[in-house]
Amino acid sequence: MSAIQKAVDIVGSQTALAQITGVKQAHVWNWLRLHKRAPAKYIRRISEATEGKVSVDELLKDHESL
């Protein structure tokens, strides 16, 4: 499971993560299905939204695995 998928599961939905990051739900869907990672500028905010359950390092590893 990718770190971005784990983050979506923790916050509850793609819509919830979209609201947290200030983007549309469709963007989160693209991160999950097309890109398999969140853009770097959102990584810290996503980690904070999961209360550290998904670390910045985990989210960055999604970038390395492509």
Helices and strands as residue ranges (DSSP letters): H 3-11, H 14-21, H 25-30, I 31-35, G 40-42, H 43-49, H 56-64
